[in-house]
Amino acid sequence: MTAPASPSPATPSGEVVMRTIAMPADTNNNGDIFGGWLVSQLDLGGAILARSTALSRVTTVAIDALTFHRPVAVGDIVTCYARLDRVGRTSMKIAVEAWVHRYSAADQQQVTSGHFTYVAIDGEGRPHPVKR
Ligand SMILES: CC(C)(COP(=O)(O)OP(=O)(O)OC[C@H]1O[C@@H](n2cnc3c(N)ncnc32)[C@H](O)[C@@H]1OP(=O)(O)O)[C@@H](O)C(=O)NCCC(=O)NCCS
């Protein structure tokens, strides 16, 4: 049995920003869910918190410390949690975690985590202050 990349915390950190079910169309050649799909879910989840913080358009400028702790299986309920860690002048650093509920388990398990940085942008795509 393969050990997880790092021990999973007992509880998620942050607020629920997205929930969905992992579907067969999003599998990789191992039959697990494709990592790119998960990154996309985390990015969307973080963007929801960034948008509601900046009350404007936002764009992702960086993704750091992305870790896939465990594989995601078809049928897992995937929940993304986001926590605002830092607000700069135009940027927001947001910690995002994905947790899954399996058919066979009562508790959810953390599968992925990372730090996403978003920039608040105006209608022309130029950075503008988060707090305007
Ligand atoms: C995001 C973007 C608007 C920033 O424009 P820019 O001219 O580089 O703006 P700045 O240099 O003023 O940086 C804006 C903020 O982003 C931060 N930033 C820039 N690059 C960063 C990086 N690699 N990591 C973390 N923060 C970064 C800056 O520190 C600054 O934060 P602050 O205002 O809170 O101090 C521009 O780079 C862009 O459009 N990138 C493409 C975004 C995109 O398409 N995302 C989707 C990916 S598919």
The ligand as an SDF file (V2000), in Angstrom:
LIG
                    3D

 48 50  0  0  0  0  0  0  0  0999 V2000
   -2.0990   38.9580  -13.1360 C   0  0  0  0  0  0  0  0  0  0  0  0
   -1.6650   40.1380  -13.9700 C   0  0  0  0  0  0  0  0  0  0  0  0
   -2.8930   41.0180  -14.3060 C   0  0  0  0  0  0  0  0  0  0  0  0
   -0.6950   40.9610  -13.1260 C   0  0  0  0  0  0  0  0  0  0  0  0
   -0.2540   42.0220  -13.9040 O   0  0  0  0  0  0  0  0  0  0  0  0
    1.1830   42.7020  -13.5840 P   0  0  0  0  0  0  0  0  0  0  0  0
    1.3560   43.8200  -14.5420 O   0  0  0  0  0  0  0  0  0  0  0  0
    2.2060   41.6400  -13.5050 O   0  0  0  0  0  0  0  0  0  0  0  0
    0.8790   43.3400  -12.1700 O   0  0  0  0  0  0  0  0  0  0  0  0
    1.8610   43.6130  -10.9460 P   0  0  0  0  0  0  0  0  0  0  0  0
    3.2830   43.3560  -11.2470 O   0  0  0  0  0  0  0  0  0  0  0  0
    1.4590   44.9740  -10.4620 O   0  0  0  0  0  0  0  0  0  0  0  0
    1.3910   42.5260   -9.8590 O   0  0  0  0  0  0  0  0  0  0  0  0
    0.0860   42.5560   -9.3310 C   0  0  0  0  0  0  0  0  0  0  0  0
    0.0880   41.7870   -8.0290 C   0  0  0  0  0  0  0  0  0  0  0  0
    0.3590   40.4300   -8.3330 O   0  0  0  0  0  0  0  0  0  0  0  0
    1.4410   39.9650   -7.5190 C   0  0  0  0  0  0  0  0  0  0  0  0
    2.1810   38.9780   -8.2890 N   0  0  0  0  0  0  0  0  0  0  0  0
    2.6850   39.1120   -9.5300 C   0  0  0  0  0  0  0  0  0  0  0  0
    3.2940   37.9770   -9.8900 N   0  0  0  0  0  0  0  0  0  0  0  0
    3.1770   37.1200   -8.8550 C   0  0  0  0  0  0  0  0  0  0  0  0
    3.6070   35.7830   -8.6080 C   0  0  0  0  0  0  0  0  0  0  0  0
    4.2850   35.1050   -9.5280 N   0  0  0  0  0  0  0  0  0  0  0  0
    3.3260   35.2260   -7.4260 N   0  0  0  0  0  0  0  0  0  0  0  0
    2.6120   35.8860   -6.4880 C   0  0  0  0  0  0  0  0  0  0  0  0
    2.1680   37.1580   -6.6480 N   0  0  0  0  0  0  0  0  0  0  0  0
    2.4570   37.7660   -7.8210 C   0  0  0  0  0  0  0  0  0  0  0  0
    2.2540   41.2220   -7.2410 C   0  0  0  0  0  0  0  0  0  0  0  0
    3.0660   41.0440   -6.0790 O   0  0  0  0  0  0  0  0  0  0  0  0
    1.1550   42.2340   -7.0310 C   0  0  0  0  0  0  0  0  0  0  0  0
    0.5840   42.0790   -5.7530 O   0  0  0  0  0  0  0  0  0  0  0  0
    0.2580   43.3580   -4.7660 P   0  0  0  0  0  0  0  0  0  0  0  0
   -0.3750   44.4340   -5.6100 O   0  0  0  0  0  0  0  0  0  0  0  0
   -0.7120   42.8130   -3.7590 O   0  0  0  0  0  0  0  0  0  0  0  0
    1.5400   43.7920   -4.1720 O   0  0  0  0  0  0  0  0  0  0  0  0
   -0.9490   39.7070  -15.3010 C   0  0  0  0  0  0  0  0  0  0  0  0
    0.3000   39.1160  -14.9810 O   0  0  0  0  0  0  0  0  0  0  0  0
   -1.7840   38.7090  -16.0760 C   0  0  0  0  0  0  0  0  0  0  0  0
   -2.7630   39.0820  -16.7110 O   0  0  0  0  0  0  0  0  0  0  0  0
   -1.4040   37.4120  -16.0380 N   0  0  0  0  0  0  0  0  0  0  0  0
   -2.1730   36.3620  -16.6870 C   0  0  0  0  0  0  0  0  0  0  0  0
   -3.2650   35.8870  -15.7320 C   0  0  0  0  0  0  0  0  0  0  0  0
   -4.0540   34.7480  -16.3340 C   0  0  0  0  0  0  0  0  0  0  0  0
   -4.3250   34.7220  -17.5220 O   0  0  0  0  0  0  0  0  0  0  0  0
   -4.4550   33.8190  -15.4640 N   0  0  0  0  0  0  0  0  0  0  0  0
   -5.1420   32.6480  -15.8670 C   0  0  0  0  0  0  0  0  0  0  0  0
   -4.1670   31.5660  -16.0310 C   0  0  0  0  0  0  0  0  0  0  0  0
   -4.7520   30.3480  -17.1330 S   0  0  0  0  0  0  0  0  0  0  0  0
  1  2  1  0
  2  3  1  0
  2  4  1  0
  2 36  1  0
  4  5  1  0
  5  6  1  0
  6  7  2  0
  6  8  1  0
  6  9  1  0
  9 10  1  0
 10 11  2  0
 10 12  1  0
 10 13  1  0
 13 14  1  0
 14 15  1  0
 15 16  1  0
 15 30  1  0
 16 17  1  0
 17 18  1  0
 17 28  1  0
 18 19  1  0
 18 27  1  0
 19 20  2  0
 20 21  1  0
 21 22  1  0
 21 27  2  0
 22 23  1  0
 22 24  2  0
 24 25  1  0
 25 26  2  0
 26 27  1  0
 28 29  1  0
 28 30  1  0
 30 31  1  0
 31 32  1  0
 32 33  2  0
 32 34  1  0
 32 35  1  0
 36 37  1  0
 36 38  1  0
 38 39  2  0
 38 40  1  0
 40 41  1  0
 41 42  1  0
 42 43  1  0
 43 44  2  0
 43 45  1  0
 45 46  1  0
 46 47  1  0
 47 48  1  0
M  END
$$$$
